[in-house]
């Protein structure tokens, strides 16, 4: 596909990198010449210097032949105007980054009037990801499918767990539940497991199970899962605002630390039920004074990765709080993965996942099987995808046949089937039917349709 990306910031750069890796022809527009030249040299894409909301610049970028324009500058107005011009000039699909909460409250009207294919708010998306992690405290990652009815939970197997040394085929007999193990990560290696795979303590695993069975499951494997009733947030940016707003609705006590006094005053007006502290969260005495040792969860959301890492390391050393750490630059993944930082959240990657899902859906014809959801797991080595199965020629080879009859690609597992609202944990005797949504976990990256699961 021919794709134009307007904006070469953190989100834009990450997006161009991933779209390029997916095999698309990408053109990048930015008015910061130094940043543009750096991205073009490193990513080997076409770069156009100029304002992305200019018709002339878009024409130079080839908007008349583009399939999609994605505007992700740090200015909402530029993004929306860029999409409007592209829609008129090139008749392509458009995606806009919209960050302002006031605009986002009216996003349905804006999408309809500007005919946007998607409007995305990275900070709001990150806040909802963090919210899911706080709702299931034992989880390191939580991904949802079938509109929240199917949950893929990642966690680390604790020491002395009854899972340690057990084959996956024996786990249901030990724990008596419907957990389906989809991925195992051990010493940097990712395994799509079979029933004979042996689990060990300190393995990071991803499991599909009904939400109602999770508390009992975590109790049985000796993994603490106490409910979160109080949360401390370092940093008073947009993610903190969206997160605090949802936590307050759930009757969770919220404290936010922010150094900028003017921002504190704004947050106090927007979030009257929260405690807003005008101070630096890196001040140990201030944290102690505000009860960091007693809080149920600590979320590091400042604008500096190094500060977030240090805060989480400090809180980990003095408390059993659930930790969530925002990191924008994942340059040293192996080092970061070895640190006790709890769940690591990267807003630019969350945004890229959502847009890549839309792009893969665009590649399919109207009667094919679209990608409904897409998540990247285990340091981006595995993808979890949800496909909507439709009646078409390319799906004839798999519809109505039992899973044991299908010649599936290696390192691929069908985790769940949603059939008319009934969630099926599949066995070899189950089938895929028209109208199903199917969740697939695989280390074979870039699948774009359900038929891609076959060899």
SULFENBEL-V233529 format. One record per residue. N is the residue number from 1. RES is the residue in one letter. PSI is psi in radians with two decimals (NA if undefined). OMEGA is omega as a letter, one per 30 degrees, with the letter a starting at -180 (999 if undefined). D_FIRST is the distance of its C-alpha to the first C-alpha in Angstrom with 1 decimal. Layout:
n: [N/N]
res: [RES/RES]
psi: [PSI/PSI]
omega: [OMEGA/OMEGA]
d_first: [D_FIRST/D_FIRST]
//
This chain:
n: [1/2/3/4/5/6/7/8/9/10/11/12/13/14/15/16/17/18/19/20/21/22/23/24/25/26/27/28/29/30/31/32/33/34/35/36/37/38/39/40/41/42/43/44/45/46/47/48/49/50/51/52/53/54/55/56/57/58/59/60/61/62/63/64/65/66/67/68/69/70/71/72/73/74/75/76/77/78/79/80/81/82/83/84/85/86/87/88/89/90/91/92/93/94/95/96/97/98/99/100/101/102/103/104/105/106/107/108/109/110/111/112/113/114/115/116/117/118/119/120/121/122/123/124/125/126/127/128/129/130/131/132/133/134/135/136/137/138/139/140/141/142/143/144/145/146/147/148/149/150/151/152/153/154/155/156/157/158/159/160/161/162/163/164/165/166/167/168/169/170/171/172/173/174/175/176/177/178/179/180/181/182/183/184/185/186/187/188/189/190/191/192/193/194/195/196/197/198/199/200/201/202/203/204/205/206/207/208/209/210/211/212/213/214/215/216/217/218/219/220/221/222/223/224/225/226/227/228/229/230/231/232/233/234/235/236/237/238/239/240/241/242/243/244/245/246/247/248/249/250/251/252/253/254/255/256/257/258/259/260/261/262/263/264/265/266/267/268/269/270/271/272/273/274/275/276/277/278/279/280/281/282/283/284/285/286/287/288/289/290/291/292/293/294/295/296/297/298/299/300/301/302/303/304/305/306/307/308/309/310/311/312/313/314/315/316/317/318/319/320/321/322/323/324/325/326/327/328/329/330/331/332/333/334/335/336/337/338/339/340/341/342/343/344/345/346/347/348/349/350/351/352/353/354/355/356/357/358/359/360/361/362/363/364/365/366/367/368/369/370/371/372/373/374/375/376/377/378/379/380/381/382/383/384/385/386/387/388/389/390/391/392/393/394/395/396/397/398/399/400/401/402/403/404/405/406/407/408/409/410/411/412/413/414/415/416/417/418/419/420/421/422/423/424/425/426/427/428/429/430/431/432/433/434/435/436/437/438/439/440/441/442/443/444/445/446/447/448/449/450/451/452/453/454/455]
res: [X/X/X/X/X/X/X/X/X/X/X/X/X/X/X/X/X/X/X/X/X/X/X/X/X/X/X/X/X/X/X/X/X/X/X/X/X/X/X/X/X/X/X/X/X/X/X/X/X/X/X/X/X/X/X/X/X/X/X/X/X/X/X/X/X/X/X/X/X/X/X/X/X/X/X/X/X/X/X/X/X/X/X/X/X/X/X/X/X/X/X/X/X/X/X/X/X/X/X/X/X/X/X/X/X/X/X/X/X/X/X/X/X/X/X/X/X/X/X/X/X/X/X/X/X/X/X/X/X/X/X/X/X/X/X/X/X/X/X/X/X/X/X/X/X/X/X/X/X/X/X/X/X/X/X/X/X/X/X/X/X/X/X/X/X/X/X/X/X/X/X/X/X/X/X/X/X/X/X/X/X/X/X/X/X/X/X/X/X/X/X/X/X/X/X/X/X/X/X/X/X/X/X/X/X/X/X/X/X/X/X/X/X/X/X/X/X/X/X/X/X/X/X/X/X/X/X/X/X/X/X/X/X/X/X/X/X/X/X/X/X/X/X/X/X/X/X/X/X/X/X/X/X/X/X/X/X/X/X/X/X/X/X/X/X/X/X/X/X/X/X/X/X/X/X/X/X/X/X/X/X/X/X/X/X/X/X/X/X/X/X/X/X/X/X/X/X/X/X/X/X/X/X/X/X/X/X/X/X/X/X/X/X/X/X/X/X/X/X/X/X/X/X/X/X/X/X/X/X/X/X/X/X/X/X/X/X/X/X/X/X/X/X/X/X/X/X/X/X/X/X/X/X/X/X/X/X/X/X/X/X/X/X/X/X/X/X/X/X/X/X/X/X/X/X/X/X/X/X/X/X/X/X/X/X/X/X/X/X/X/X/X/X/X/X/X/X/X/X/X/X/X/X/X/X/X/X/X/X/X/X/X/X/X/X/X/X/X/X/X/X/X/X/X/X/X/X/X/X/X/X/X/X/X/X/X/X/X/X/X/X/X/X/X/X/X/X/X/X/X/X/X/X/X/X]
psi: [2.61/2.03/2.33/2.28/2.17/2.03/2.16/0.63/-2.75/-0.79/-0.81/-0.78/-0.83/-0.72/-0.81/-0.74/-0.79/-0.66/-0.68/-0.72/-0.46/-0.04/0.24/2.74/1.94/2.33/2.30/2.28/2.31/2.61/0.02/1.75/-0.67/-0.79/-0.67/-0.83/-0.67/-0.79/-0.75/-0.74/-0.66/-0.62/-0.19/0.93/2.95/2.32/2.41/2.13/2.22/-3.09/2.13/-0.29/0.14/2.28/-0.74/-0.76/-0.71/-0.67/-0.73/-0.57/-0.14/0.62/-0.50/-0.39/0.12/2.56/-0.48/2.40/2.28/2.06/1.98/0.65/3.07/0.20/2.03/-0.74/-0.71/-0.71/-0.81/-0.70/-0.67/-0.75/-0.69/-0.80/-0.76/-0.66/-0.66/-0.68/-0.63/-0.21/0.54/2.92/2.68/2.56/2.30/2.41/2.15/1.94/-0.54/2.13/-0.57/-0.73/-0.72/-0.43/-0.42/0.44/-0.58/-0.71/-0.78/-0.77/-0.75/-0.77/-0.67/-0.03/0.80/2.42/-0.55/2.48/2.24/2.40/1.76/-0.68/-0.72/-0.73/-0.74/-0.70/-0.70/-0.57/-0.75/-0.69/-0.76/-0.65/-0.61/-0.47/-0.46/1.40/-0.50/-0.25/2.51/-0.50/2.56/2.08/2.44/2.57/2.97/0.80/0.77/-0.04/-0.36/2.26/2.29/1.96/2.26/2.38/2.90/2.26/2.14/2.85/2.60/0.34/2.54/-0.21/-0.41/2.15/0.09/2.52/2.57/-0.62/-0.35/-0.16/-0.76/-0.60/-0.58/-0.76/-0.30/0.85/-3.09/0.45/2.33/2.03/2.14/-0.61/2.49/2.24/2.19/2.11/0.72/-0.20/2.40/2.27/2.24/1.88/2.79/3.14/-0.40/-0.09/2.28/2.28/2.63/2.70/2.58/-0.07/2.45/2.13/2.67/2.30/2.39/2.27/2.79/2.49/-0.62/-0.40/-0.12/-0.81/-0.78/-0.69/-0.86/-0.63/-0.76/-0.51/0.19/0.68/2.05/2.44/0.79/2.54/2.60/2.09/-0.27/2.41/2.32/2.35/2.17/2.07/2.35/0.62/-2.90/-0.69/-0.77/-0.71/-0.90/-0.72/-0.84/-0.68/-0.76/-0.66/-0.71/-0.67/-0.53/0.24/0.60/2.37/2.28/2.31/2.29/2.26/2.21/2.32/-0.47/2.06/-0.70/-0.70/-0.64/-0.71/-0.69/-0.81/-0.63/-0.64/-0.71/-0.54/1.21/-0.42/-0.24/2.74/2.05/2.12/2.07/1.57/2.94/2.16/-0.29/-0.05/1.85/-0.73/-0.64/-0.76/-0.79/-0.75/-0.58/0.04/0.61/-0.51/-0.32/-0.19/2.59/-0.52/2.56/2.21/2.04/1.89/0.54/3.05/0.02/2.10/-0.77/-0.69/-0.72/-0.74/-0.83/-0.70/-0.80/-0.69/-0.71/-0.84/-0.65/-0.57/-0.31/-0.06/2.80/0.36/2.58/2.24/2.39/2.25/2.17/2.20/2.17/-0.58/1.89/0.91/-0.50/1.12/-0.75/-0.69/-0.81/-0.72/-0.44/-0.09/2.56/1.26/0.06/-2.39/2.26/2.24/2.30/1.76/-0.69/-0.58/-0.62/-0.76/-0.80/-0.72/-0.81/-0.68/-0.70/-0.69/-0.79/-0.71/-0.74/-0.62/-0.64/-0.52/-0.35/2.63/2.90/-0.46/0.23/-2.87/1.85/2.68/2.02/-0.63/2.63/2.23/2.54/2.31/2.89/1.05/0.68/0.31/-0.22/2.54/2.44/2.12/2.57/2.13/2.46/2.02/2.12/2.82/2.02/2.89/-0.71/-0.28/-0.02/-0.57/-0.26/-0.36/2.27/-0.11/2.53/2.67/-0.56/-0.37/-0.38/2.43/1.53/2.67/2.67/2.73/0.76/2.41/2.27/2.02/-0.55/2.61/2.23/1.95/1.83/0.70/-0.13/2.15/2.14/2.17/1.88/2.56/3.11/-0.36/-0.16/2.80/2.84/2.23/2.81/2.34/-0.25/2.68/2.32/2.27/2.20/2.36/2.29/2.66/0.02/1.78/2.82/0.37/2.41/-0.17/2.75/-0.56/-0.28/-0.19/-0.29/2.61/NA]
omega: [l/a/l/l/l/l/a/l/a/a/a/a/l/a/l/l/a/l/l/l/l/l/l/l/a/l/a/l/l/l/l/a/a/l/a/a/l/a/a/a/a/a/l/l/l/l/l/l/l/a/a/l/l/l/a/a/l/l/l/l/l/a/a/l/a/l/a/l/a/a/a/l/l/l/a/a/l/l/a/l/l/a/l/a/a/a/a/a/a/a/l/l/a/l/a/l/a/a/a/a/a/l/a/l/a/a/l/l/a/l/a/a/a/l/l/l/a/l/a/l/a/a/l/l/l/a/l/l/l/l/l/l/l/l/l/a/a/a/l/l/l/l/a/l/l/l/l/a/l/a/l/a/l/l/l/a/a/l/l/l/l/l/a/l/a/l/a/a/a/a/a/l/l/a/l/l/a/a/l/a/a/a/l/l/a/l/l/l/l/a/l/a/l/l/a/a/a/l/l/l/a/l/l/a/l/a/l/l/l/a/a/a/a/a/l/l/a/l/a/l/l/l/a/a/a/a/a/l/l/a/l/a/l/a/a/a/a/l/l/l/a/a/a/a/a/l/l/l/a/l/l/l/a/l/l/l/a/a/a/a/a/l/l/a/l/a/l/l/a/a/a/a/a/l/a/a/l/a/a/a/l/l/a/a/l/l/l/a/a/l/a/a/a/a/l/a/l/a/a/a/l/a/a/l/a/l/l/l/a/l/a/l/l/a/l/a/a/a/l/a/l/a/l/a/l/l/a/a/a/a/a/a/a/l/a/a/a/a/l/a/a/l/l/a/l/a/a/l/l/l/a/l/a/a/l/l/l/a/l/l/l/a/a/l/a/a/l/a/a/l/a/l/l/l/l/a/l/l/l/l/a/l/l/a/l/a/l/a/l/a/l/a/a/a/a/a/a/a/l/l/l/a/a/l/a/l/a/l/l/l/l/a/l/a/a/l/l/a/l/l/l/a/a/l/a/l/a/a/l/a/l/a/l/a/l/l/a/l/a/l/a/l/l/a/l/l/a/l/a/a/l/a/a/l/999]
d_first: [0.0/3.8/6.2/9.9/12.5/16.1/18.8/19.6/22.1/22.4/19.7/17.2/17.9/17.6/14.3/12.8/14.6/13.4/9.6/10.3/12.4/9.9/8.2/5.2/6.0/8.2/11.1/14.1/16.9/20.4/24.0/25.4/25.4/26.7/24.2/21.3/22.8/23.4/19.8/18.5/21.2/20.7/16.9/16.3/13.6/14.1/16.6/18.1/21.5/22.6/22.6/19.3/21.3/22.3/21.0/21.7/19.7/16.6/17.1/17.4/14.1/12.5/12.3/13.1/9.8/7.7/6.2/8.0/10.9/12.9/16.5/18.5/21.5/25.0/25.9/25.1/26.1/23.7/20.8/21.9/22.5/19.1/17.5/20.1/19.6/15.8/16.5/19.2/17.7/14.1/14.4/11.2/11.6/13.4/14.8/18.1/20.3/23.8/26.7/29.9/31.8/33.1/29.8/28.6/31.7/30.4/26.7/26.8/28.2/25.8/22.7/24.2/25.3/22.1/20.0/18.0/15.7/17.2/19.9/20.6/23.8/23.7/27.5/28.1/25.7/27.5/30.8/30.2/29.2/32.5/34.4/33.4/34.7/37.9/38.4/38.4/40.1/40.3/36.5/34.5/31.2/30.8/27.6/27.9/26.6/27.7/28.4/30.7/32.6/31.2/31.6/30.5/33.0/33.1/36.5/38.7/41.6/44.8/47.8/50.4/47.9/48.8/45.3/46.3/47.0/46.1/43.8/41.1/42.8/45.9/44.5/44.6/48.3/49.1/47.3/47.4/44.0/40.6/38.6/35.9/35.1/31.3/31.0/33.6/33.3/36.3/36.9/33.2/32.5/30.3/31.7/30.4/34.0/36.1/39.5/41.2/39.5/42.2/41.6/43.2/44.0/41.5/38.6/35.7/34.7/32.3/34.0/33.3/36.3/37.6/38.2/41.8/42.5/41.2/44.5/46.6/44.1/44.1/47.9/48.4/46.3/48.2/45.4/46.5/44.8/46.9/45.6/44.5/46.9/46.6/43.7/43.9/40.9/40.8/39.0/38.9/35.3/32.9/32.2/35.9/36.5/34.0/35.4/39.0/38.6/37.6/40.2/42.9/42.1/42.8/46.1/45.1/47.1/44.8/45.8/43.5/44.4/43.2/44.7/44.0/46.8/45.1/42.1/44.8/46.4/43.1/42.5/46.1/45.6/42.3/43.5/47.3/47.6/46.2/48.3/46.8/48.4/48.3/48.4/46.5/45.5/46.2/49.9/51.3/54.4/52.4/50.3/53.5/55.2/52.5/52.6/49.7/51.7/51.9/48.5/46.4/43.1/42.0/38.5/37.8/35.4/36.6/34.3/35.4/34.1/37.4/39.5/37.7/38.2/41.9/42.5/41.2/43.2/46.3/46.0/45.5/48.7/50.9/49.4/47.9/45.4/41.9/39.7/36.2/34.9/32.0/30.5/27.6/27.7/27.7/28.6/31.5/30.3/33.1/35.8/34.5/34.3/37.9/39.1/40.6/38.1/37.6/34.1/31.7/29.2/26.3/24.9/21.8/20.8/21.6/19.2/16.4/17.1/17.0/13.7/12.1/13.8/12.4/8.7/9.9/11.8/9.1/7.8/11.5/13.4/16.2/18.8/17.2/18.0/16.1/16.3/19.1/19.9/18.8/21.2/21.6/25.1/27.5/26.1/22.5/23.6/23.3/21.0/22.6/20.5/21.7/20.5/21.6/22.9/22.7/24.5/22.3/22.8/20.6/22.8/26.2/26.8/27.1/28.4/32.2/32.7/34.4/32.4/35.0/34.1/30.3/29.2/27.1/25.3/27.5/27.3/26.2/28.3/28.2/29.8/30.3/30.1/30.5/32.1/33.3/34.0/35.8/34.5/35.0/35.3/34.5/36.8/36.5/38.1/35.5/32.9/29.4/29.7/27.7/27.4/27.6/25.5/25.4/25.2/24.2/24.9/23.7/23.3/20.6/17.6/14.0/15.3/13.2/15.8/19.6/20.0/18.4/21.8/23.6/24.3]
//
